Amino acid sequence: MATPAEPPVDPRGVRFAAGVTTVVLALVLLSGSGWLAAAQTVVFALGAFFGLRFAPYSVLYRLIVAPRLNPPAEKEEAAPVRFSQLVGFVFALVGTIGYLTGLTVLGIVATALALVAALLNAAVGFCLGCEMYALIQRLRTRNQGATA
């Protein structure tokens, strides 16, 4: 998913993006707006498919928030965060399809699941997509070792 040239990311920026995502997804649930869900889907797609440096909330963090903070004490790999953007993209896409096709319950459920994941990251720094990424990597390593 991530390229070797993709630099590590500031975990505060990841939490900031999760916070903005939380607000947007809450607004989707409150309004039932498929178009707002679609906008969030595009945000996830940019981060997942083109890299975190192109994700709108990451750009906002880098340009407005980060210059007002001290440098981060540590950074984290971009690949797990990008994977979490892909997971968010899938849920937001399903939610968007649900809202825009009249399958409102599907839209609500998919959006609510994405909201819970974003809220966990924003509130306590637990990145569900990052944990999924780590689990997949461990399973891959174990399976490669078993076939060697």
Long-range contacts (C-beta under 8 A, 24 or more apart in sequence): 1-48, 1-79, 1-82, 1-83, 1-86, 2-51, 2-77, 2-78, 2-79, 2-82, 3-51, 6-51, 6-52, 6-53, 6-78, 6-79, 6-82, 7-75, 7-78, 8-75, 8-76, 8-77, 8-78, 9-52, 9-58, 9-75, 9-76, 9-77, 9-78, 9-81, 10-61, 10-66, 10-72, 10-75, 11-72, 11-74, 11-75, 11-76, 11-125, 12-61, 12-65, 12-66, 12-69, 12-72, 13-58, 13-61, 13-62, 13-65, 13-66, 14-76, 14-81, 14-121, 14-127, 15-121, 15-122, 15-125, 16-57, 16-60, 16-61, 16-65, 17-47, 17-55, 17-57, 17-58, 17-61, 18-118, 18-119, 18-121, 18-122, 18-127, 19-118, 19-122, 20-57, 20-60, 21-57, 21-88, 21-114, 21-118, 21-122, 22-115, 22-118, 22-119, 22-122, 25-92, 25-111, 25-114, 25-115, 25-118, 26-115, 28-95, 28-99, 28-111, 29-108, 29-111, 29-112, 29-115, 32-99, 32-104, 32-107, 33-99, 34-96, 34-98, 34-99, 34-100, 34-107, 35-100, 37-92, 37-95, 37-96, 37-99, 37-100, 37-107, 37-111, 38-96, 38-100, 40-92, 41-89, 41-92, 41-93, 41-95, 41-96, 44-85, 44-86, 44-88, 44-89, 44-92, 45-89, 47-81, 47-82, 47-85, 48-82, 48-83, 48-85, 48-86, 48-88, 48-89, 49-86, 51-78, 51-82, 52-78, 52-81, 52-82, 52-85, 55-85, 79-133, 80-127, 80-129, 80-130, 80-133, 80-134, 81-127, 81-129, 81-130, 83-129, 83-130, 83-132, 83-133, 83-136, 84-117, 84-121, 84-127, 84-128, 84-129, 84-130, 84-132, 84-133, 85-129, 86-129, 87-117, 87-128, 87-129, 87-132, 88-114, 88-117, 88-118, 88-129, 91-117
